[in-house]
Amino acid sequence: MAIAASLLFGSLARADHGKGSDTDLLMINLENETRHVSVGHLSLYIYPWRQLEQDAQSGDLFTCHLVQEAKALIDPDDYLARLRRSFRFRQSYQEEVDRASDLGWYLVLFGDELNAALLAKRVLWCVRTVLIARSADQRAPIFAPQELANRTRSRPARDLLTRRHHQRGDDSLRQTLRAFLETEIPSTPPPIGTDRSMFLAQFVATSNKVALQTLKQADESRASYL
């Protein structure tokens, strides 16, 4: 694999990390390989340059995160600068809000099927994604959890963001997430009787990669106990 650049992003790049923060690294490769590896507090992402460039041109939020906050560790050919020049905001980030809302309601209704660590991680992802997408709509994207907490008027969001490193019960997490969804997103809850298969169909139809990965991880976790 030909690695062209290594970038640091996330809390360490922003210098607002604390106990329990992850080290987020992205490696740009010149081949067609995408990979994500998590070991402890290390998250390593491997992305093809062509994919990153296309994502930047389409206003992808993950690429926006890199463009706004990443720091080059090794980048002799200035790929980070090229990525920044390629980036264009989307006209609207409502699709990202909708995907986060869909997964959020799944967690509210079926989150007891997930292990505690995965549930907490995905609840936080849903809240952050909604708030980040709205800030991107204003062309002033914010990614730092504490700054998102300071700027939002949502009490449930502030609670989840400021206490993100605190252990709390699964029921409490899901109740707080439900309060966030009901008050902050102008959509109705799934109808009574909505089952897991209906959510799966929605995730597939909307290419909700994070939701589909969540279901896969939950299935793998259950299989490991059999």
N, C-alpha and C positions, 0 to 999 in steps of 0.2 A: 504494500500500500504506500503510495506517494503522498506524504503529508506536506502541505504547502505552508500551513500556518497553525499556530496554537494561540487561542484566545481565552482570557479569563473574563467571566461575566458574573452577574449576580451580586450577592452581598459583599463578597471579598473585593470585587472590582469597585464597588461603591464605597468601600471602607466603612460599612455600617453593620458588619457581621457581629455575631455574638455567640454565646454558648449554644451549640446545637445547629449552627448554620452549616450549610453545605458548601463545598468547594466545587464550583461549576466551571468546567473546562470544555471548550469546543475546539476540535481539530478539523481543519479544512483539508480534505483530500482531493486529489485530481482524478480519482476513479469513481465509479458509480456505486458507492457503498455507503449506506447509512446505518449507524449503530448507536445504541445508548446503553451504557454500562454503569450501574450504581453499586458501589462497594462502601459500606459505612456511610460516611459523610462526603464521599467523593462521587460526583456525577460527571461522567465523561460522555460527550456527544461527538460523534464523527459524522460529518456531512460532506457530500460532494459539492465542489464549488459551483457547478452549473445549477444545482438545486437551490443553493443559497442565493445565487444571483437572480434566478427566476422568482424566488420567494420575495426578495427585496423589491423587485419591480412590481410585484402584485400587492405589496403592503402587508405581508404576513407579520403577525404580532411578535412571534419569536424572533424573526429577523430584525424587527423594529427594536426589540430589547438589545440585541447585539449592536445595532447601529448607534443606539443612544448611550450604552453604558460599557460595552466591552473594552478591554485593554489588551493590546497585543503583547504576548510573551515572546513568541517567535513569529516574525512576519517579514522576511527579507524582501518579498515582492509586493508589499503593501496591499494585501487582499482586504484588510479591514477598511482601508480608505476607499478601495474600489467598491466594496459593499455599501458604504455610506453614499457614494455618488449614485449608486443604482437604486437606492430606496425611494419609493413613492408611496405616500399614504393612500389608502383606499378611500373611496367616497364615503363609505359607511362601514362600521364594524358591528352592525346589528347581528350578522350571522354568528359572530363569536359570542355575543351575549346570548343568543338563542341556544347555541350548543352548550354553553355553561349552565343555562337554565334547565335544559333537558337532563343533563347529568345530575344537576342539583336535586331535581325532583325524584330522580331514581334513587339518589342517596337518602333522601327523606323517607321514601317508602320502603326501600329494600337495603338500606345501608347496614342493617344488622347481619347481612350475609358477608360483609367484608371484615377483615381483621382490623383492629383498632388503628394501627399505624397507617394502613392504606386509606381508611375512612377519613382520618384527620387530614391526610395529605390532599385528598380529592376535594374535601369540603373547602379547604383553603384555596385550592386551585379554582374552584367555581367562583368564589367571592372575588379573588384577585382578578380573574379574567374579565368579569363584568366591569369592575372598576377601571382596569387598564384599558379595556375597549372603549369605555366612555371618555377616558382622558385622551385616547388616540383620536376619537371623533373631534375633539377640540384642538387637535394638532399640538398637544402638549402632553405626550405620554408619560405616565408615572408608573414605575415598576417597584419601587421600594415599599415594602409592606407598611412601615411606620408612616411614611408620607401619605400613602393611600388612606391609612387610618385617620391621620390628621385632617385630611381634606374631605372625607366622606361625611355626609349627614346621617348616615345609617348607623344606628346604635348596634344592631346585630353585627354589622361588618366591622365596626371598631372593636367590638368584643372579641370576635374571631381573630382579627389581625393582631391586636395587642397581646393577646394571650395564646399566640400560636405555638409557643414552646412549652406551654403548661399542659399537663395531663388533665383530661376531663373525661367524663363518661360519654359513651357513644350516644345515649339518648339526649344528653344536653347538647352535644354537637349538632345532632339532626334537628332538634327543636330550634336552635339558634339559626341554622341554615334555613329552615322553613320560614322563620320570621323575616329573614333577609329577602328571600324570594317573593314572599307575599307583599312586602312593602316597597321593594325597589324595582321589581320587574313587572311591567304592565302586561301580565299574561295570567291566565287562569290555571289553577292546579290541574293535573291530569284527572280525568273523570274517575269516579268510583268504579272499581273493577279492573282498572288498568293493571295488566300483569307484566312480568319480566319480558315476555316475548314481544309485547307491543313496544316497549322501550328499545329492545334490540333492533326491531325493524326501523324505528326512528333514527337510531344511531347509525345504522347502515345507510339509510336514505340520505342523511345529512353529512356523511363522511366524518362522523365525530370520532376522530382517532383516539382522543384521550378517554372517552367513554368506552370504546371498544377495547382498549388496552386495560381499562379498569375491570371489565367483565372477564377478560382473559386471566388477569392476575388473581381475581377472586376464585375462578374455576381451578387454577393451578394450586392455590392455597388449600382449597377444599380437598383436592385430589391427594395432596401430600399427607392428609390425615387419614386417608382410607387404607 
